[in-house]
Amino acid sequence: MQATRKPANLTIDAALLDEARRYGVNLSRAAEEGLRAAVRAAKAEAWRRENRAALEASNDWAEAHGLPLAKHRLF
């Protein structure tokens, strides 16, 4: 299933735009891929921020008590 496309106005560095056109870069595809990567990074950072306290608590517990299944580790 293909995603619905929606037009958007962007302001892009003129030299970069000229170079992209010179090399036949599909601007819509490149913008979409870059935006997808930026959203993925923003989501990951938001998740880390939202879960920081739980991650720190888990790490603190493991430091104080060791890993729960450490006796079963083969390395």
C-alpha positions as CSV (number, residue, x, y, z in Angstrom):
1,M,0.0,0.0,0.0
2,Q,1.5,3.3,-1.0
3,A,1.4,6.3,1.3
4,T,-0.7,9.3,0.5
5,R,1.5,12.2,-0.8
6,K,0.8,15.8,0.1
7,P,2.5,18.8,-1.5
8,A,4.7,20.9,0.8
9,N,6.7,24.1,0.3
10,L,10.4,24.0,1.4
11,T,13.2,26.5,1.5
12,I,16.4,24.8,0.4
13,D,20.0,26.1,0.0
14,A,20.2,27.3,-3.6
15,A,23.6,25.7,-4.3
16,L,22.5,22.4,-2.9
17,L,19.4,22.5,-5.0
18,D,21.3,23.2,-8.2
19,E,23.8,20.4,-7.4
20,A,20.9,18.0,-6.7
21,R,19.3,18.9,-10.0
22,R,22.6,18.6,-11.9
23,Y,23.0,15.0,-10.7
24,G,19.3,14.1,-11.3
25,V,18.4,13.6,-7.6
26,N,14.7,13.1,-7.1
27,L,14.0,16.0,-4.8
28,S,10.7,14.6,-3.4
29,R,12.2,11.2,-2.6
30,A,15.4,12.7,-1.1
31,A,13.4,15.1,1.1
32,E,11.1,12.3,2.2
33,E,14.0,10.0,3.1
34,G,15.8,12.8,5.0
35,L,12.6,13.7,6.8
36,R,11.9,10.0,7.6
37,A,15.4,9.8,9.1
38,A,15.0,13.0,11.1
39,V,11.6,11.8,12.5
40,R,13.2,8.4,13.4
41,A,16.0,10.2,15.3
42,A,13.6,12.6,17.0
43,K,11.4,9.6,18.2
44,A,14.4,7.8,19.5
45,E,15.6,10.8,21.5
46,A,12.0,11.4,22.8
47,W,11.9,7.8,23.9
48,R,15.3,8.1,25.7
49,R,14.1,11.3,27.4
50,E,10.8,9.8,28.5
51,N,12.3,6.6,29.8
52,R,15.5,8.0,31.3
53,A,14.4,7.6,34.9
54,A,13.4,4.0,34.4
55,L,16.6,3.2,32.6
56,E,18.7,4.8,35.3
57,A,16.7,2.9,38.0
58,S,17.3,-0.4,36.2
59,N,21.0,0.3,35.8
60,D,21.3,1.3,39.5
61,W,19.5,-1.9,40.5
62,A,21.8,-4.0,38.4
63,E,24.9,-2.3,39.8
64,A,23.7,-2.9,43.3
65,H,22.5,-6.5,42.9
66,G,24.1,-7.8,39.8
67,L,22.4,-9.1,36.7
68,P,19.4,-11.3,37.6
69,L,20.4,-14.2,35.4
70,A,24.2,-13.8,35.6
71,K,24.7,-17.4,36.9
72,H,23.3,-18.7,33.5
73,R,25.7,-16.7,31.4
74,L,28.1,-18.7,29.3
75,F,30.6,-15.8,28.8
